[in-house]
Amino acid sequence: MPHCAIVFVEFASPHRRAEGRDPTKVADRAGRLHALLRILAPSSGGSLVKPLNEGALLRFPTVDHAFGLASAVMREVSDAFSLRATVCAGRVVDQDGDVYGEPVHIASRLLGMAKPGQILTTRTTFAELSPGRVLRARHLGGRELRGVGRRVGIVEVFWDNCCDLTHVVPERTEPEAMDGRALSLEFEKVQLRCGATGVLEPVTVGRDALCMIVIDERHVSRHHLSIYARNGVYYVRDHSANGTWVVPPRGASVRIRNEETLLVGTGLIVPGVEGVQEGHARIRYALHREGKRDSGG
């Protein structure tokens, strides 16, 4: 079975509703997308496997080529935020001009999760990028996908160079020292610094009086979340019923519930409620290295 990278591209649902699902407009828009992909795919080293009603399935020899195509089509379409795309690499079966296998299944599942303007992939796929290839990305945590017998780490890849985000840190099998990296946390009068010269154990947050950061609000669980270091980077893990939001300075917030996500740069951790609403508790975080704030680059 050949190893390749699968790409799905599709017009996202909000755009379809705005068009009123006029069959003529839908067909015209899809036709223009298919024509564009027939030009872009070969120039990116791949091929169009088959057009779909409002999207397409493509294949590429490497993830570098696949991400190149996904980013290129976003840039070429005048209203890029009407599109969404997914990339997944692995072994596939070729049959009668079509492709089958787990990468196709996972990419299809991710497509249903992707928002307009997003490119989603898996952490293992992202790890296949060639050394030195730089893409802006953010780890969205692990998810259970229907039909997949394991949790899948999901990564959002940013095609817009204006996004103020950071490289996804590759997974490591061996623990590493923090090497001067520290995380600062601020909540009301509480200020904590985590790392080699500060708090080493996980920081606990919740209503319980024994938590390191106590937030006495109804929507916050007794043991709501924890913040900890693993493999040289920092994570926040939610343990609650209502979930936790991680809000970067710019871009979309990420909601986690009974799962973890990577902390990068600076931002807010908001337990139990969506977004940054006036009066709701929020924890400010900032990554530093050797006394200097991590710019996220």
C-alpha positions in Angstrom: 0.0 0.0 0.0 1.5 3.4 -1.0 2.1 6.1 1.6 0.7 9.4 0.6 -1.0 12.6 1.9 -4.7 13.0 1.5 -6.3 16.4 1.1 -10.0 17.3 1.3 -11.1 20.8 0.3 -14.7 22.0 0.7 -16.9 25.0 0.8 -17.9 25.5 4.4 -21.6 25.5 5.5 -22.0 29.2 6.4 -21.1 30.1 2.9 -23.6 27.6 1.5 -26.4 29.0 3.6 -25.6 32.5 2.5 -26.1 31.4 -1.1 -29.4 29.9 -0.2 -28.2 26.7 -1.8 -29.2 27.9 -5.3 -28.2 24.9 -7.4 -26.9 27.0 -10.3 -24.6 29.1 -8.0 -23.5 25.9 -6.1 -22.6 24.2 -9.4 -20.8 27.3 -10.8 -18.8 27.8 -7.6 -17.8 24.1 -7.4 -16.8 24.1 -11.1 -14.5 27.0 -10.6 -12.9 25.3 -7.6 -12.4 22.1 -9.5 -10.8 24.0 -12.4 -8.5 25.7 -10.0 -7.5 22.5 -8.3 -6.7 20.8 -11.7 -4.1 23.6 -12.2 -2.7 23.8 -8.7 -2.5 20.1 -7.8 0.0 19.0 -10.5 2.1 22.1 -9.8 2.2 21.0 -6.1 3.2 17.4 -7.1 -0.2 15.8 -6.7 -3.4 15.0 -8.4 -7.2 15.5 -8.2 -8.6 12.1 -7.2 -12.2 13.1 -7.7 -14.4 16.2 -7.5 -17.1 16.2 -4.9 -20.4 18.2 -4.9 -18.9 21.2 -3.2 -15.3 20.2 -2.8 -12.7 17.7 -3.9 -10.4 14.8 -2.8 -6.7 15.0 -3.7 -3.5 13.1 -3.0 0.1 14.1 -2.8 3.4 12.2 -2.4 4.4 14.1 0.7 2.8 16.3 3.4 5.0 19.2 2.2 3.2 19.1 -1.1 -0.2 18.6 0.5 0.1 21.6 2.8 1.4 23.6 -0.1 -1.7 22.9 -2.1 -4.1 23.5 0.8 -2.4 26.9 1.5 -2.3 27.8 -2.2 -6.0 27.2 -2.8 -6.9 29.3 0.3 -4.8 32.2 -1.1 -6.2 31.8 -4.6 -9.9 31.8 -3.8 -11.1 35.4 -3.5 -13.2 34.5 -0.4 -10.8 32.1 1.2 -12.8 32.0 4.5 -15.6 30.2 2.7 -13.3 27.2 2.3 -12.0 24.6 4.7 -9.4 21.9 4.2 -7.9 18.8 5.9 -4.7 16.9 5.4 -3.9 13.4 6.6 -1.0 11.1 5.7 -0.7 7.3 5.8 -1.0 4.2 3.7 -3.9 4.0 1.2 -5.4 1.5 -1.2 -5.8 2.4 -4.8 -8.8 1.0 -6.5 -10.6 2.0 -9.7 -9.2 5.5 -9.7 -10.2 6.1 -6.1 -8.3 5.9 -2.8 -9.3 4.2 0.5 -7.8 3.8 3.9 -7.5 5.3 7.3 -6.0 8.6 6.1 -9.1 9.2 3.9 -11.4 8.4 6.8 -9.6 10.6 9.3 -9.3 13.5 6.8 -13.1 13.2 6.1 -13.9 13.3 9.9 -11.7 16.3 10.4 -13.5 18.1 7.5 -16.7 18.0 9.5 -14.9 19.7 12.4 -13.1 22.4 10.4 -14.5 25.9 10.5 -14.5 28.3 7.5 -10.9 29.3 6.7 -9.3 26.4 8.6 -6.8 23.8 7.6 -6.9 20.9 10.1 -4.5 17.9 10.2 -3.3 15.3 12.7 -0.2 15.7 14.9 1.4 12.6 13.3 0.8 14.1 9.8 2.3 17.4 10.9 5.3 15.6 12.2 6.1 14.3 8.7 7.0 17.8 7.5 10.6 18.0 6.1 13.3 19.3 8.5 13.5 23.0 8.1 10.0 23.4 6.7 8.2 26.1 8.8 4.5 26.3 9.1 2.5 28.3 11.6 0.3 26.0 13.6 -1.6 25.4 16.8 -2.2 22.1 18.7 -6.0 21.8 19.4 -5.7 18.8 21.7 -6.7 15.1 21.3 -10.1 14.0 20.1 -12.0 10.8 19.7 -13.0 10.4 16.0 -15.8 8.0 15.1 -14.4 4.9 13.4 -10.9 5.4 14.7 -9.7 3.2 17.6 -7.5 5.8 19.3 -7.4 9.4 20.3 -6.2 11.6 17.4 -4.1 14.8 18.1 -5.4 17.6 16.0 -3.5 20.6 14.7 -4.7 23.7 12.9 -2.3 24.9 10.2 -2.4 28.6 9.4 -2.1 29.6 5.7 -2.4 33.3 6.5 1.1 34.7 7.3 -0.6 37.5 9.4 -1.6 35.0 12.1 0.3 35.6 15.3 0.8 32.0 16.3 3.7 29.6 16.7 5.2 26.4 15.6 3.6 23.2 17.0 6.3 21.6 19.3 7.0 18.1 18.1 6.2 15.2 20.4 9.2 13.6 22.2 9.5 10.2 23.7 12.1 11.2 26.4 11.5 13.9 29.0 13.7 17.0 28.7 14.7 19.7 31.1 12.9 23.0 31.0 16.3 24.7 30.2 15.3 28.1 31.5 11.8 28.0 30.0 9.2 29.4 32.5 5.5 30.0 32.5 4.0 33.0 34.4 0.4 32.8 35.7 -1.6 35.7 37.1 -5.1 35.7 38.7 -6.2 38.6 40.8 -3.5 38.8 43.5 -2.0 35.4 42.8 1.2 35.4 40.7 3.0 32.1 40.0 6.1 31.3 38.0 6.5 27.7 36.9 9.8 26.2 35.8 13.3 25.4 37.0 13.3 28.4 39.4 9.7 28.3 40.4 6.8 25.9 40.9 7.6 22.4 39.6 4.4 20.5 40.4 1.2 20.9 38.3 -0.8 24.1 39.1 -4.3 23.2 40.1 -7.3 25.5 39.5 -10.8 25.2 40.9 -13.3 26.0 43.6 -11.7 23.7 46.1 -9.8 25.5 48.8 -6.7 23.2 48.4 -6.3 24.3 44.7 -3.2 26.6 44.0 -5.5 29.0 42.3 -9.0 29.2 43.9 -11.9 30.5 41.7 -15.1 30.5 43.7 -17.7 30.8 40.9 -20.7 28.6 40.1 -19.5 27.6 36.6 -16.1 26.5 37.9 -15.7 22.9 39.1 -14.0 22.0 42.4 -11.0 20.7 40.5 -11.5 22.4 37.1 -8.1 22.3 35.4 -4.4 21.8 35.8 -1.4 23.4 34.2 1.8 21.4 33.9 5.0 20.8 32.0 5.7 17.8 29.8 8.6 17.1 27.4 9.8 20.7 27.8 6.5 22.5 27.0 3.4 23.6 29.0 -0.1 22.2 28.7 -3.5 23.0 30.3 -5.8 20.0 30.9 -9.5 20.4 31.6 -11.2 18.2 34.2 -14.6 19.9 34.3 -18.2 19.7 33.2 -18.3 23.1 31.5 -14.9 23.1 29.8 -12.1 25.6 29.6 -11.3 28.2 26.9 -7.7 29.2 25.9 -7.8 32.7 24.3 -4.8 34.0 22.3 -4.2 37.7 21.8 -5.4 37.3 18.2 -7.3 34.5 16.4 -9.9 32.1 17.5 -10.1 30.7 21.1 -9.9 27.0 21.7 -12.3 25.1 24.0 -11.2 21.9 25.7 -13.3 19.6 27.8 -11.6 16.6 29.6 -8.6 17.0 27.3 -5.4 19.0 27.0 -4.0 21.7 24.7 -0.6 23.3 24.3 0.1 26.8 25.7 2.0 29.1 23.4 3.1 32.7 23.6 0.7 34.7 25.8 -3.0 34.7 26.4 -5.9 33.9 28.8 -7.2 30.8 30.3 -11.0 31.1 31.0 -12.6 28.3 33.1 -16.2 27.4 32.6 -17.5 30.2 30.3 -16.9 31.0 26.6 -14.8 33.9 25.6 -13.7 36.8 27.7 -16.9 38.2 29.3 -16.8 41.1 31.8 -16.8 39.8 35.4 -15.8 36.3 34.6 -12.5 34.8 36.0 -9.6 34.7 33.7 -6.0 33.6 34.3 -3.3 35.4 32.3 -0.4 33.3 31.1 2.9 34.1 29.4 5.8 31.9 28.4 9.3 33.1 29.0 12.8 31.9 28.2 15.8 33.0 30.4 14.0 36.1 31.6 12.7 37.0 28.1 9.1 36.6 27.0 8.5 33.9 24.4 7.3 35.7 21.2 5.6 32.6 20.0 7.7 32.4 16.8 
